[in-house]
Amino acid sequence: MSFITYNRSQMNLFGYSVEDFARDDPKSRFVVELVSRLDLSALYSRYSSQGGDSYAPDMMLALWFYAYSNGITSTRKLEELCKYDTRYIYITGNQHPDHSTLSRFRKAHLDLLDQYFVEILLIAQAEGISSFNQIAIDGTKIKAHSSKRHGYTEDQLDKRIEKLRAEIKQYMQRCNFVEQGATDELDLETLRAEKERLERLEKEILERKAQLKERKKQLKSEHRSRHQINVKEPDARMMPSVDGPGYNAQLGVDMSSHLIVAHEVVSQPNDQGQFIPIQEQVEKNLGSDDKRSYTADSGYHNSTDLKELEEKQIDAVIADPQLSNRSIKETPTSKEELQKEERKLKRSDFVYHEQGDYYECPTGKKLFPVERNSERIVYRSNDCQDCPLINLCISSKKKVKQIHRSVNESYCERMAKKLQTSAAQERLKKRSVTVEPVLVI
């Protein structure tokens, strides 16, 4: 197989070339130049030496890169643009691949895009575009193609399976009657085809039910009965922000260049537990750098990740949704201040003493650990009856003050102290104007 040749600089009879079309669009020229610097040997090796001429792979790759940069994903739309939009005419060299060709190219080589993504980052590093030592992590919800009307609970799936089996039984009976010489409004071939279609659908629904049951094991018991699976897109999850099934796209973005340096799409509705996978992908893509720092919003805050980040000595700033309730002060809130304000006491009014393992309350009393398991520790004081703050501190139903502390709370407290520094606050402000515009685009 050979490739259809194209020359963007070729002058035509009227004295211009398609290269002239891109003079006012530096992005199209940039994409073409960028693709020319990629190692496309793996892409070219997939083409056979047999058969007719094919569109050049480098041109097709540049075309799809440019289309995606403009939010174009439809092959039919892209086919039209290659005919009438001068920017796309420049990239194709005035060639006109149809939508089927564009679709086949994308499907056949989608697995290579991750490799080219990393190569582009390495080119940016080599060009000194950024030091890539300040990374912001964030996520955005993407609406699935399927609608929410295809979502079913386990009970609803059972009812649908029961209905399908009844219909299959009816078609089996009709087939038997026709085979025995009875008449039917449909011929035997059509009846059998419909029965087979229903059997395939039953098999698919049974598979979805098995997937749903497995997924429900990971949920809290109170959420299991209402949990749904989308029979058309089982990986999609119901997400209020997109009013239906969707996905959670995770990005790591360089704060200086705004280049995406890591990405992933997950079905988890929130960002909990997604920080470490993206952080590890950044290190894999760009290479390890002990000077690299990471910043994320409060959706990523959890004690398990904070522990791992601290143990790995990774510089991270992750906003805390419970910052105002952390016990990070040097001394407890004064008794006089609380009595004057007449407000309920919070855990932040107490001080935790790591040396001695106890909490100190505003009146000087101590709360010692009385219960402990793998997740939390309970601290309690039994000397509260004569306390002047008892009505502000303990509800009428309780007789003693208790504080529940996570076994990893110390990592949250150290992050909370870090968040109070001007450097951390500046990083959080910069995060909002670097990664969030990329998500909007």
C-alpha positions as CSV (number, residue, x, y, z in Angstrom):
1,M,0.0,0.0,0.0
2,S,1.2,3.5,-0.8
3,F,-0.2,6.8,0.6
4,I,-2.0,9.5,-1.2
5,T,0.5,12.4,-1.5
6,Y,-0.2,15.9,-0.5
7,N,1.9,19.1,-0.6
8,R,0.7,22.1,1.4
9,S,3.2,24.4,-0.3
10,Q,2.2,23.4,-3.9
11,M,1.2,26.4,-5.9
12,N,-2.0,26.1,-8.0
13,L,-2.9,27.7,-11.3
14,F,-4.3,30.8,-9.5
15,G,-1.0,31.5,-7.7
16,Y,-1.8,30.4,-4.1
17,S,-1.3,27.3,-2.0
18,V,-3.3,25.7,0.8
19,E,-0.5,26.8,3.1
20,D,-1.8,30.4,2.6
21,F,-5.1,29.3,4.3
22,A,-3.3,28.9,7.6
23,R,-1.6,32.2,7.8
24,D,-4.1,33.6,10.3
25,D,-4.4,30.4,12.3
26,P,-1.2,29.6,14.1
27,K,-2.8,26.6,15.9
28,S,-3.2,24.6,12.7
29,R,0.4,25.2,11.7
30,F,1.5,24.3,15.3
31,V,-0.4,21.0,15.2
32,V,1.1,20.0,11.8
33,E,4.6,20.9,13.1
34,L,4.0,19.0,16.3
35,V,2.9,15.8,14.6
36,S,5.9,16.0,12.3
37,R,8.1,15.7,15.5
38,L,6.4,12.6,16.8
39,D,7.7,9.0,16.4
40,L,5.0,7.6,14.1
41,S,6.8,4.3,13.4
42,A,4.2,2.3,15.3
43,L,1.4,4.0,13.4
44,Y,2.9,3.4,10.0
45,S,3.7,-0.2,10.8
46,R,0.0,-1.0,11.0
47,Y,-0.4,-0.3,7.3
48,S,-0.1,-3.2,4.9
49,S,2.0,-3.1,1.7
50,Q,-1.0,-4.6,-0.1
51,G,-4.1,-2.8,-1.3
52,G,-4.9,0.6,-2.7
53,D,-3.6,4.0,-1.7
54,S,-4.5,5.3,1.7
55,Y,-4.6,8.7,3.3
56,A,-1.2,9.5,4.9
57,P,-1.3,8.6,8.6
58,D,0.5,11.7,9.8
59,M,-2.1,13.9,8.0
60,M,-5.0,11.9,9.5
61,L,-3.5,12.1,13.0
62,A,-2.9,15.9,12.7
63,L,-6.5,16.3,11.5
64,W,-7.9,14.5,14.5
65,F,-5.6,16.4,16.9
66,Y,-6.8,19.7,15.5
67,A,-10.5,18.6,15.4
68,Y,-10.4,17.6,19.1
69,S,-8.6,20.8,20.1
70,N,-11.7,22.6,18.6
71,G,-14.2,20.3,20.3
72,I,-15.1,18.5,17.1
73,T,-15.8,14.8,17.6
74,S,-18.4,14.0,14.9
75,T,-16.9,12.3,11.8
76,R,-19.7,13.7,9.6
77,K,-19.0,17.3,10.9
78,L,-15.3,16.8,10.3
79,E,-15.9,15.6,6.8
80,E,-17.8,18.8,6.0
81,L,-15.1,21.0,7.6
82,C,-12.5,19.3,5.3
83,K,-14.4,20.6,2.3
84,Y,-15.3,24.2,3.4
85,D,-13.1,25.3,6.3
86,T,-9.7,26.6,5.1
87,R,-8.0,25.6,8.4
88,Y,-8.9,22.0,7.8
89,I,-8.2,22.2,4.1
90,Y,-4.7,23.3,5.1
91,I,-4.1,20.3,7.4
92,T,-5.4,17.8,4.8
93,G,-3.6,19.4,1.9
94,N,-7.0,19.9,0.2
95,Q,-7.9,16.2,0.5
96,H,-11.4,15.1,1.6
97,P,-11.5,11.9,3.7
98,D,-15.1,10.8,4.2
99,H,-16.7,10.2,7.6
100,S,-16.3,6.4,7.3
101,T,-12.5,6.7,6.7
102,L,-12.2,9.2,9.6
103,S,-14.1,6.8,11.9
104,R,-12.0,3.8,10.9
105,F,-8.8,5.6,11.5
106,R,-9.9,6.8,15.0
107,K,-11.1,3.3,16.0
108,A,-8.0,1.5,14.7
109,H,-5.4,3.7,16.3
110,L,-7.1,5.0,19.5
111,D,-4.7,3.0,21.6
112,L,-1.7,4.9,20.3
113,L,-3.0,8.3,21.6
114,D,-1.6,7.8,25.1
115,Q,1.8,7.2,23.7
116,Y,1.6,10.4,21.6
117,F,0.2,12.3,24.6
118,V,3.4,11.5,26.5
119,E,5.7,12.3,23.6
120,I,4.1,15.8,23.3
121,L,4.8,16.4,26.9
122,L,8.4,15.4,26.5
123,I,8.7,17.7,23.5
124,A,7.3,20.5,25.7
125,Q,9.9,19.7,28.4
126,A,12.7,19.7,25.9
127,E,11.6,23.1,24.5
128,G,11.6,24.6,28.0
129,I,8.0,25.5,27.8
130,S,7.7,24.9,31.6
131,S,9.5,23.2,34.4
132,F,6.4,21.2,35.1
133,N,7.0,21.5,38.9
134,Q,3.6,22.9,39.9
135,I,0.7,20.6,39.1
136,A,-3.0,21.3,39.8
137,I,-5.4,18.3,40.0
138,D,-9.2,18.6,39.4
139,G,-12.1,16.7,37.9
140,T,-15.2,17.4,35.8
141,K,-18.3,15.4,35.1
142,I,-19.0,14.3,31.5
143,K,-22.5,13.3,30.4
144,A,-22.9,9.8,29.0
145,H,-24.4,9.2,25.6
146,S,-27.2,7.1,27.2
147,S,-30.1,8.7,28.9
148,K,-31.2,8.1,32.5
149,R,-34.3,6.3,31.4
150,H,-32.0,3.3,30.7
151,G,-31.1,3.1,34.4
152,Y,-32.5,0.2,36.4
153,T,-32.4,-0.9,40.0
154,E,-32.1,-4.7,40.8
155,D,-35.8,-5.0,41.4
156,Q,-36.6,-3.3,38.1
157,L,-34.1,-5.6,36.3
158,D,-35.9,-8.6,37.8
159,K,-39.2,-7.4,36.5
160,R,-37.8,-6.8,33.0
161,I,-36.2,-10.3,33.0
162,E,-39.5,-11.8,34.0
163,K,-41.3,-10.0,31.2
164,L,-38.6,-11.0,28.6
165,R,-38.9,-14.6,29.6
166,A,-42.7,-14.5,29.2
167,E,-42.3,-13.0,25.7
168,I,-39.6,-15.6,24.7
169,K,-42.0,-18.4,25.8
170,Q,-44.8,-16.9,23.7
171,Y,-42.6,-16.8,20.6
172,M,-41.4,-20.4,21.2
173,Q,-45.1,-21.5,21.3
174,R,-45.8,-19.6,18.1
175,C,-42.8,-21.2,16.4
176,N,-44.0,-24.6,17.4
177,F,-47.6,-23.9,16.2
178,V,-46.3,-22.7,12.7
179,E,-44.0,-25.8,12.5
180,Q,-47.1,-28.0,13.1
181,G,-49.0,-26.3,10.3
182,A,-50.9,-23.5,12.1
183,T,-51.1,-20.0,10.6
184,D,-49.6,-16.9,12.1
185,E,-49.3,-13.2,11.1
186,L,-45.5,-13.7,11.0
187,D,-43.6,-16.3,9.0
188,L,-41.4,-18.9,10.8
189,E,-38.1,-17.2,10.0
190,T,-39.3,-13.8,11.4
191,L,-40.6,-15.5,14.6
192,R,-37.3,-17.3,15.2
193,A,-35.4,-14.1,14.6
194,E,-37.5,-12.2,17.1
195,K,-37.1,-15.0,19.7
196,E,-33.3,-15.0,19.3
197,R,-33.3,-11.2,19.7
198,L,-35.2,-11.5,22.9
199,E,-32.8,-14.2,24.2
200,R,-29.8,-12.0,23.4
201,L,-31.5,-9.1,25.3
202,E,-32.2,-11.4,28.3
203,K,-28.6,-12.5,28.4
204,E,-27.5,-8.8,28.3
205,I,-29.9,-7.9,31.1
206,L,-28.6,-10.9,33.2
207,E,-25.0,-9.6,32.7
208,R,-26.1,-6.1,33.8
209,K,-27.7,-7.6,36.9
210,A,-24.5,-9.4,37.9
211,Q,-22.5,-6.2,37.4
212,L,-25.0,-4.3,39.5
213,K,-24.9,-6.9,42.4
214,E,-21.1,-6.7,42.4
215,R,-21.1,-2.9,42.4
216,K,-23.6,-2.8,45.3
217,K,-21.1,-4.7,47.5
218,Q,-18.9,-1.5,47.6
219,L,-21.8,0.7,48.7
220,K,-23.2,1.5,52.1
221,S,-26.2,-0.7,52.9
222,E,-28.6,2.3,53.0
223,H,-27.8,3.1,49.3
224,R,-27.9,-0.4,47.8
225,S,-31.7,-0.7,47.1
226,R,-31.8,2.6,45.1
227,H,-28.6,2.0,43.2
228,Q,-29.0,1.8,39.5
229,I,-27.1,0.5,36.5
230,N,-27.4,1.9,33.0
231,V,-28.1,-1.1,30.7
232,K,-26.7,0.8,27.6
233,E,-23.6,2.2,29.3
234,P,-23.0,0.1,32.5
235,D,-19.8,2.0,33.4
236,A,-21.7,5.3,33.6
237,R,-23.0,6.3,37.0
238,M,-25.9,8.5,38.0
239,M,-24.5,12.0,38.6
240,P,-26.7,14.9,39.7
241,S,-24.4,17.5,38.1
242,V,-25.1,16.1,34.6
243,D,-28.7,15.1,35.4
244,G,-28.3,11.5,34.5
245,P,-25.6,8.9,33.8
246,G,-22.1,10.2,33.4
247,Y,-18.3,9.9,34.0
248,N,-15.8,11.7,36.2
249,A,-12.9,13.0,34.1
250,Q,-9.7,13.6,36.1
251,L,-6.9,16.0,35.0
252,G,-3.5,16.9,36.1
253,V,-2.6,20.4,34.7
254,D,0.7,22.3,34.7
255,M,0.0,25.6,36.4
256,S,2.5,27.5,34.2
257,S,1.7,26.3,30.7
258,H,-1.9,25.0,31.3
259,L,-0.9,21.8,29.5
260,I,-2.7,18.6,30.6
261,V,0.0,16.3,32.0
262,A,-2.2,13.4,33.2
263,H,-5.7,12.3,32.6
264,E,-8.2,9.5,33.5
265,V,-11.9,8.9,33.2
266,V,-13.6,7.0,36.1
267,S,-17.1,6.1,37.0
268,Q,-16.9,7.2,40.7
269,P,-19.3,10.1,41.3
270,N,-16.9,12.1,43.5
271,D,-13.1,12.8,43.6
272,Q,-12.3,10.8,46.7
273,G,-9.3,8.5,46.1
274,Q,-8.4,10.0,42.7
275,F,-5.5,12.2,43.8
276,I,-2.9,9.5,44.2
277,P,-3.6,7.8,40.8
278,I,-3.3,11.1,38.9
279,Q,-0.2,12.1,40.9
280,E,1.5,8.8,40.0
281,Q,0.6,9.2,36.4
282,V,2.2,12.6,36.3
283,E,5.4,11.2,37.7
284,K,5.3,8.4,35.1
285,N,4.6,10.8,32.2
286,L,7.1,13.5,33.1
287,G,9.6,11.6,35.2
288,S,10.1,11.8,38.9
289,D,11.0,15.3,40.4
290,D,11.3,15.8,44.1
291,K,10.7,19.5,43.6
292,R,7.3,19.0,42.0
293,S,4.3,20.1,44.0
294,Y,0.6,19.3,43.7
295,T,-2.5,21.3,44.6
296,A,-6.2,20.2,44.7
297,D,-9.5,21.3,46.1
298,S,-11.4,19.9,49.1
299,G,-13.0,17.1,47.1
300,Y,-9.7,15.2,47.2
301,H,-9.2,15.6,50.9
302,N,-9.1,12.3,52.9
303,S,-6.8,11.1,55.6
304,T,-5.6,7.9,53.8
305,D,-4.2,9.9,50.9
306,L,-2.6,12.5,53.2
307,K,-0.8,9.8,55.0
308,E,0.6,8.3,51.8
309,L,1.6,11.7,50.5
310,E,3.4,12.5,53.7
311,E,5.2,9.1,53.8
312,K,6.3,9.6,50.2
313,Q,7.5,13.2,51.1
314,I,5.4,14.7,48.3
315,D,4.7,18.4,48.5
316,A,0.9,18.6,48.3
317,V,-1.7,21.2,49.3
318,I,-5.2,19.8,49.5
319,A,-8.0,22.1,50.7
320,D,-9.8,20.8,53.8
321,P,-13.7,20.9,53.9
322,Q,-13.5,20.7,57.8
323,L,-10.7,23.1,58.3
324,S,-12.6,25.2,60.8
325,N,-13.1,22.1,63.0
326,R,-9.5,20.9,63.3
327,S,-7.8,21.0,66.7
328,I,-4.6,22.8,65.6
329,K,-4.5,25.8,68.0
330,E,-1.7,26.0,70.6
331,T,-4.2,26.7,73.4
332,P,-7.9,26.0,73.9
333,T,-10.5,28.7,73.2
334,S,-10.9,30.8,76.4
335,K,-13.8,30.0,78.7
336,E,-14.7,33.7,78.9
337,E,-14.9,34.1,75.1
338,L,-17.2,31.1,74.8
339,Q,-19.5,32.4,77.5
340,K,-19.6,35.8,75.9
341,E,-20.4,34.4,72.4
342,E,-22.8,31.8,73.9
343,R,-22.2,29.3,71.0
344,K,-21.8,25.6,70.9
345,L,-18.3,24.2,71.4
346,K,-16.6,22.7,68.4
347,R,-13.6,20.3,68.3
348,S,-11.4,23.2,67.2
349,D,-12.0,24.8,70.7
350,F,-10.1,21.8,72.2
351,V,-6.4,21.2,71.8
352,Y,-5.0,17.8,71.1
353,H,-1.7,16.9,72.9
354,E,0.2,14.3,71.0
355,Q,2.6,13.9,73.9
356,G,0.3,12.3,76.4
357,D,-2.4,11.5,73.8
358,Y,-5.3,13.5,75.2
359,Y,-7.5,16.5,74.5
360,E,-7.6,19.6,76.7
361,C,-10.9,21.5,76.9
362,P,-11.4,25.2,77.5
363,T,-11.8,24.7,81.2
364,G,-8.5,22.7,81.5
365,K,-10.1,19.3,81.8
366,K,-8.6,16.3,79.9
367,L,-10.2,13.8,77.7
368,F,-8.4,10.5,77.5
369,P,-8.8,7.6,75.0
370,V,-11.4,5.0,76.2
371,E,-12.2,3.1,72.9
372,R,-10.0,2.2,69.9
373,N,-10.5,0.3,66.6
374,S,-8.8,0.3,63.2
375,E,-10.5,3.5,62.1
376,R,-11.0,5.8,65.1
377,I,-10.3,6.5,68.8
378,V,-12.9,7.8,71.3
379,Y,-11.7,10.4,73.9
380,R,-13.9,11.0,76.9
381,S,-14.1,13.1,80.0
382,N,-16.1,11.9,83.1
383,D,-15.6,15.2,85.0
384,C,-18.2,17.5,83.3
385,Q,-21.1,17.7,85.7
386,D,-19.9,20.9,87.5
387,C,-18.4,22.6,84.3
388,P,-19.7,26.1,83.6
389,L,-19.7,25.3,79.9
390,I,-21.7,22.1,80.1
391,N,-24.8,23.5,78.4
392,L,-22.7,24.8,75.5
393,C,-20.6,21.6,75.2
394,I,-22.8,18.6,75.9
395,S,-26.4,17.9,74.8
396,S,-29.0,17.2,77.4
397,K,-29.2,13.6,76.4
398,K,-25.5,13.0,77.1
399,K,-23.7,13.0,80.5
400,V,-20.1,13.1,79.3
401,K,-18.1,14.8,76.6
402,Q,-16.7,12.6,73.8
403,I,-14.5,13.4,70.8
404,H,-14.1,10.9,68.0
405,R,-10.6,11.0,66.4
406,S,-9.6,9.3,63.2
407,V,-6.4,7.2,63.5
408,N,-5.0,9.4,60.7
409,E,-6.2,12.7,62.1
410,S,-2.6,13.8,62.7
411,Y,-2.1,14.0,59.0
412,C,-5.2,16.1,58.6
413,E,-4.0,18.4,61.3
414,R,-0.6,18.9,59.8
415,M,-2.3,19.7,56.4
416,A,-4.6,22.1,58.2
417,K,-1.6,24.0,59.6
418,K,0.0,24.1,56.2
419,L,-3.2,25.5,54.7
420,Q,-3.0,28.5,57.0
421,T,0.3,29.6,55.5
422,S,0.3,32.3,52.8
423,A,2.2,30.1,50.4
424,A,-0.5,27.4,50.5
425,Q,-3.3,29.9,50.2
426,E,-1.5,31.4,47.1
427,R,-1.3,28.0,45.6
428,L,-5.0,27.4,46.0
429,K,-5.8,30.7,44.4
430,K,-3.5,29.9,41.5
431,R,-5.1,26.4,41.1
432,S,-8.6,27.9,40.5
433,V,-7.3,30.0,37.6
434,T,-5.2,27.3,35.9
435,V,-6.9,23.9,36.0
436,E,-10.6,25.2,36.0
437,P,-10.3,27.1,32.7
438,V,-8.9,23.9,31.1
439,L,-11.9,22.0,32.4
440,V,-14.3,24.5,30.9
441,I,-12.7,24.3,27.5
